[in-house]
Amino acid sequence: MSLLAQVQEDMKTAMKAKDKKTLAVVRQIKSAVMNEQINLGHDLTEEEELSVLSREVKQRKESIAEFKEGGREDLAADTQAELDVLAKYLPAQLSEDEIKEVVAAAIEKTGATSPKDMGKVMGIVSAQTKGRADGKVVADTVKKALAN
């Protein structure tokens, strides 16, 4: 089932259950996917759908950090609830050890030896972990691995 079809089903379920918060998030997801389809001019591939979802997740994570920094725990909690709904649509996230394995393999493949080679390594790792790991965590893991 495509993401759009799944979102449509979840919208119906949320409406029937009168779950306004979930419904709002699902509508936002649908809107983001539809906008991306219009921009690209074709139905989205699975990878493009994942890219849209990753962008939505990143926006919410940044918002949570800003809300906490500003002392607005109420808004941070609401945004975290949205993030929890979004997480249902993402593939299973990689563990820290799995990320380290991917990074180690990329370093070996590129022959990277210093932090100057981070771009080469990130190019390979990002492609392999897209949507399955937070980019910041991946970048930090690569930095640590190249610093040793």
N, C-alpha and C positions, 0 to 999 in steps of 0.2 A: 504494500500500500504506500502510495506517495505521501510525502509530508503534508501536502495540501489536503488530501483526502482524510488523513488522520486528524488534522486540525479541525476539519469540518465536522467529523464525528464527535470529537471532543467538545466542540461548540454546542452541539445538540445536547450532549450529556450534561454539560454545565448549565445550559438553559433549563433543562428539565429538573435538575437538582436545585435550581435557583442559587447557584454558586457564583456570585457576582465577581469575586476576585479572580477565580480561575477563568471565567468567561472573558474578563477584560484582558488578561494576559494572552489567552488563546486568540482573541481578536487582533491583538497587537502582532502576534506571530503571523497570522494570516495576512494582515496588512503589509508587513515587511516582505513576506514571500511574494505577494501579488505585485508590490512595487518593483521588486527585483525582476520579476518576469516581464513587466512592462518596460523597464529600462533595457533589459537584454533582448527583448523581442522574441523570446521563445520560452517553452516550458523549461523549468530548471532541472539540471541534472542533480543527482544525489549529492555530488560534491558542492555544487552551487547552493543547494538547500542548507547543507552543513555550514557553509560560509556565512549565510544569512543568520543562522542560529548562533554561530560563534560570535558574530558581531553584536547580536542582541544580548548575549551573556556578558560579553566584555563591557558593554555600556552599563549594565546593571551592577557589575562588580565595581566599576569606577564610581558609580553613584553611591554605592554602599560605603566605599572608602571616604568619599567626600562628606556624606551625611554623618558618619562617625567622627570625622575630624571636626565637623561643625557642632557636635554635641546633639545631633538629632537622631537619637536611637529609635524613635517611633518611625521615622521615615526609612531608616536603615532596615528595620524589621519588616516593613511593608515591601521594600524592594527585595529583601531576602526571600520573602514568600513568593514573589514573582519569579525569582531565580530558581526556586524549587520547582515551580510549574514548568519552566523552560527546560530544566534538567531532564524531564521525562522524554524529551524529543532528541536528546543528544545520545550518541553511542556511548558505551561504557568507557569511563575515563581510565587512562593508564595509571598504574601505581608509580611511585617514585623509583622503585627498582627497575621497572620496565622502561621508564624514561632514561635511566642511567645506561641500560643495555643498548638502547637505540643510539644514544649519544656516543657511547664507546665504539659501537660499530661504525658510526659516521666518522669519528676521529681516525679510526684505523683505515677506513676507505680513502679518506682525503689526505692522510699523512700529516694532519695538523699537529703542530708542536707547540705553538704559542698562542696567546690571546689575539694576535694579529690575524690568525686563521679562523676567527670566530664566524665570519660571514660565510665561508665555504661550508663549515660544519652546520650552521643554522639552516642553510639552504636545503640540505639533505634531511635534517631532523624535522624541520617544519613541515615538509611535505609528508613525512611518515606519521607525524603526530597530529596533524590538522584535525581539529574538532574533538580530539581524544585527550588533549592535555592543554593546560593553560600555557600560553606563550611565554609569560613571565617566568613560570617555573622552569620551562624548557631552557630559556636563555640563561637563567641562574645556574642550572645544571651544567650547561656547556661552559660557562665562565669558570666554574669550579674545576671542571675536568681539564680545561686548558691551562689553568693556573698552576697545576701540579707538575 
